[in-house]
Amino acid sequence: MTTLVKTTSLAASLLLLSGCSGLSNLGTPTKPKVDETVEVIDSKSIKSIADITSIAFEWKKVEDPKVVGYNFYRANMHKDGRRLKLIKSLDNRYTTHFVDTKLEPNTKYVYQISSKAMNGSESNTTTAYVTQTAARALPVSFAQGISDLPNRIKLVWRPHPDLRIRYYEIQKFDTGLNKWKLLKRIDGRLNAEYIDDRLGNNKVYKYRITALTYEDVATQPTEVITAKTKPLPIGAQNFQATVNQPKKIVLTWEPSPTEDVLKYSIHRSLFESLGFSKVKEVSKDTLSVTDKIDSDGKTYYYKVFAIDKDHLRSSDKIDSRMGMTLNKPAKPVITLAQIQGSKAILNWSAGDKRAMSYNVYKTTEVSFFESKTEKFTDIKGLRFEDNNIINGVQYKYSIQSNDEYGLMSEKTDDAELILPKIKN
């Protein structure tokens, strides 16, 4: 071991505090019992090595058989001035090494050592030995936060060149509590990356990094590192859903202005604001989807989401768009149903403007338990005459309209007609 700081002759001016009767009296101001016949440690033999918060000492043992150990006195020259205190009492004359710990970094200390006799007395002290703890390691020299990542912030820094560094502490600023909180410990001086994930979208976060030694002595933290997570992509624009197509709802939209959008996800629900589930995904070049529905007048609510290359989906906080399949045309209105001569005559008016043709249904009562129905299709006018009727048989007629898409209205209520029997 080598002497880091030369000894200084302060013995005459330093005030010794705390007695020499062992560890139980440490910190208790008493006047030492000095026996000048007890051998003193050779001041020139004292050597030391300083670390950030500790100083190791080595000395040449004394040969005096009255000696049973050694007393170490110390003063912090920045705080205690010349008032030394007993900090350690060693109980073995053959001990020649001692490490003083829990010291302050970059601080001067003065030490004096006495030999401890069996009867509780001690020798004169060595001349004052002044040494200094090492300075703290410098802060991490470079650190950066990587922004625009999906739901996460990546922190990178330059590995600390000081071999005394054992690990790093990453602190994150808690805006709710308005203070810094420990986020993660990264073991290993050469490790230089951390990813903070499960974060909000388009949010700003603040971090700082501290390096710590094997003795858990921290450097000053880095300057505040600020980074921002990636925002959600902007959704599809000008989204529309049809309400007049037969058996289908056609969805159209304009592309999202976000550049890295890869696809669109279409969701559907029976309700306007809840219960949405995905029905289809399409590529970014597809701006129209047809939802085929085997039902007339069926209503659904739709949302279209944009999804980017990082699988981020545009905001849920958008209004849904209602779509509906074309309803059935309105049923006709029968205006005349009667027997004229030997034929049945039906007149009606259109239920709406969509009617392109009509179907007439004729039901004949064959017996009390049996009937048969005939269907007359593609009737263009608003009148139907049936010459094929028999006296005394009951007939029921109903009418149905057809539109251009082949959708058929509900049937009208039955009109009942009977050609009376001819009496002999």
Secondary structure, DSSP 4 states (H G I P E B T S, - for coil): ---SS-B---TTTPEEES-SS-GGGTT------B-TTSPPP-GGG-EEEE-SS-EEEE-PPP--TTEEEEEEEEEETTTTTTEEEEEEEE--TT--EEEE-SPPTT-EEEEEEEEEETTS-B-PPPPPEEEEPPPPPPPPS-EEEEEEETTEEEEEEPPP--TTEEEEEEEEEETTTTEEEEEEEEESTT--EEEE-SPPTT-EEEEEEEEEETT-PBPPPPSPEEEEPPPPPP--EEEEE-SSBTTEEEEEEEPPS-TTEEEEEEEEESSSSS--EEEEEEETT--EEEEE-SSTT-EEEEEEEEEETT--B--S-S--EEEEBPPPPPPPEEEEEEEETTEEEEEEE-SSTT--EEEEEEEEE-SSS-EEEEEEEEE-SSEEEE----BT-EEEEEEEEE-TTS-BPPPPPPEEEEBPPPP-
